[in-house]
Amino acid sequence: KARPAAFTKDLNAAITKAGYPDDKTNTEKVKITIDPKVGLANFAQMLDIFTPQRLTIIGILLIFVIYVTMVYGPIAAALVELFPTRIRYTGLSLPYHIGNGWFGGLMPATAFAMVAQTGDIYYGLWYPIVVAVGTAIIGALFIPETKNRDIFAEEGSSADANGRLGARA
């Protein structure tokens, strides 16, 4: 009994020293009341999504999803026009999965690591901003114009009637 009590005392002292309020000075405690008559039905109260604050959050997320869907269609159309039909699947898959999977998928982890390293809660916003600006610069400088380009024609190739490249007569 002495070891757990000493451990609890040391742990409480360390937590208080780290900046968390102790029980003596903290008068506002978060309490979840459990009514034995209701049982686990009280747990459903915490999962209720129809409170005004949660509905606002759901509405904001819905607006963000609509913005994303407005971007996905034009991205697919632009990527299709960049590559000839013979390499279209590879040409589409590689940039799409690198962009969305690596840069987009690792964005929360990278932004969180940046925040944890610097201690500034807004520092993690630099990662998506830099990636977006870099993407805009690369797109403006290196992506070719595809207007009036025949997307079904092979560039600089000699194909036979069956569509095989490098056909000999």
Summary of the structure (lengths in Angstrom):
residues: 169
radius of gyration: 28.5
end to end distance: 93.4
largest distance: 94.0
contacts: 302
relative contact order: 0.05
helix: 63%
strand: 1%
